[in-house]
Amino acid sequence: MNTEKRLVAKATTTIGRTQYQTIANSGNHSIIVDEPAELNGSDTGMGPYGLLLSSLGSCTIITLRMYIERKMWVVDEIKAELEIYAVNDGHLIETSLSFKGDLIAEQVERLLQVAEACPIHKLLAGNIAMKTLVSL
């Protein structure tokens, strides 16, 4: 992997004493991330897996909307339903897309290709290097 770095996004997460409740900040926006009650969390926000799936789903349908607008196709709504599964050698994410609009089969096939080219899809399916540092 090329070691030249270009910042794409930045986020900060903080946890206090509330059982597993985390505040995640990126830019001017904040959300609560938490674990469900069955995992001893406070269930005050989306869990980490749900947040990951939501990021992928949002990126996918935003990318699709941009493409559809450029093509001037009539699509009133795009919906992505995502599920993550543990499998023998890792994880599997399945995405089901639905469209409300006037599309023919060839357009839907093209939209499937566009969906798999969204930046988060490419990031998750690609070569990811991770590094954790500690600052005191």
HELIX and SHEET records of a PDB file:
HELIX    1   1 ALA A   37  LEU A   39  5                                   3    
HELIX    2   2 PRO A   48  LYS A   71  1                                  24    
HELIX    3   3 ALA A  105  ALA A  115  1                                  11    
HELIX    4   4 PRO A  119  ALA A  125  1                                   7    
SHEET    1   A 3 THR A  12  ILE A  15  0                                        
SHEET    2   A 3 THR A  22  SER A  26 -1                                        
SHEET    3   A 3 HIS A  29  VAL A  33 -1                                        
SHEET    1   B 2 VAL A  75  VAL A  87  0                                        
SHEET    2   B 2 GLY A  90  GLY A 101 -1                                        
END                                                                             
